[in-house]
Amino acid sequence: VIADQLDAFGKDDDTRAYDHASDMIKQLFPSKSIFMEMVRTGYPPVYRAKSWTFNDPTPLENGYSQIVRLTDEQGRIWNALYTLERDKTGEWKITGCRILRSEGSV
């Protein structure tokens, strides 16, 4: 789910990227264009990640957390902490993302 959303951001596929967001996220950002603008301005390393790798997921009460190591367009390294839960149809959806500059990154 996360990799597909990152790929969708890189291709400006707003429909596919927005589809991976949870209902809670969609309530906060009620259209694809509002959602994409929020990601573009607030999460540039996520929006235009050149590459990414995944740590092992951590089980949570209602889903998982997942640390993703991102490389942005300038070659800087970031850690993104995602949370995921299943929706009412059983599909995994992204419920949140926090980004932090990786230690040792310039």
C-alpha positions in Angstrom: 0.0 0.0 0.0 2.7 2.5 1.0 5.0 1.6 -2.0 2.0 2.0 -4.4 1.1 5.3 -2.9 4.7 6.5 -3.2 4.8 5.4 -6.8 1.5 7.2 -7.4 2.9 10.4 -6.0 5.9 10.2 -8.3 3.6 9.8 -11.3 1.1 12.5 -10.1 -1.6 9.9 -10.1 -3.9 11.6 -7.6 -6.7 9.0 -7.8 -4.4 6.1 -6.9 -2.6 8.1 -4.2 -5.8 9.3 -2.6 -7.3 5.8 -2.7 -4.7 4.6 -0.2 -5.8 7.2 2.4 -8.0 6.1 5.2 -11.5 7.6 5.6 -10.3 9.7 8.5 -7.6 11.3 6.2 -10.2 11.8 3.5 -12.5 13.6 6.0 -9.6 16.0 6.8 -8.7 16.4 3.1 -12.1 16.0 1.2 -10.8 16.0 -2.3 -7.9 14.6 -4.3 -6.6 18.0 -5.1 -6.6 19.2 -1.5 -4.9 16.0 -0.4 -2.3 16.2 -3.1 -1.6 19.9 -2.3 -1.1 19.0 1.4 1.4 16.2 0.5 3.2 18.4 -2.1 3.7 21.3 0.4 3.9 19.4 3.7 5.6 16.2 2.8 8.0 16.8 -0.1 10.3 13.8 0.7 7.2 11.6 0.4 5.8 13.4 -2.6 8.9 13.0 -4.7 10.9 10.2 -3.1 13.6 8.9 -5.5 13.8 5.6 -3.6 12.6 3.9 -0.5 13.2 0.9 1.7 11.1 -0.7 4.4 11.9 -1.7 8.0 9.9 -4.6 9.4 6.4 -3.5 10.3 5.4 -3.2 14.0 2.0 -4.6 15.0 -0.4 -2.1 16.7 -3.7 -2.7 18.4 -5.7 -1.8 15.2 -3.1 -2.3 12.5 0.6 -1.7 11.9 3.2 1.0 12.0 5.9 1.0 9.3 9.1 2.9 9.1 10.1 3.7 5.5 13.5 5.1 4.7 13.2 7.7 1.9 15.7 9.4 -0.4 14.5 12.7 -1.7 15.4 14.4 -5.0 18.4 16.1 -3.4 19.8 12.8 -2.1 18.8 13.5 1.5 17.7 10.6 3.7 14.4 10.7 5.7 12.5 8.3 7.9 8.8 8.3 7.4 6.7 6.6 10.1 3.4 5.4 8.6 0.4 3.9 10.4 -2.0 1.6 8.6 -5.4 0.0 9.5 -7.9 -2.1 7.6 -11.0 -0.4 6.4 -14.5 -1.8 6.6 -13.9 -3.8 3.4 -10.7 -5.3 4.7 -8.3 -3.2 2.6 -5.2 -1.7 4.2 -5.4 2.1 4.3 -2.8 4.7 5.4 -4.0 6.5 8.6 -1.0 8.8 9.0 2.6 9.7 8.2 5.3 11.6 10.1 8.6 12.4 8.5 11.9 13.0 10.2 15.3 13.8 8.8 17.6 10.7 9.2 20.5 11.1 11.6 23.7 11.8 9.8 21.9 13.3 6.9 23.1 16.7 5.7 
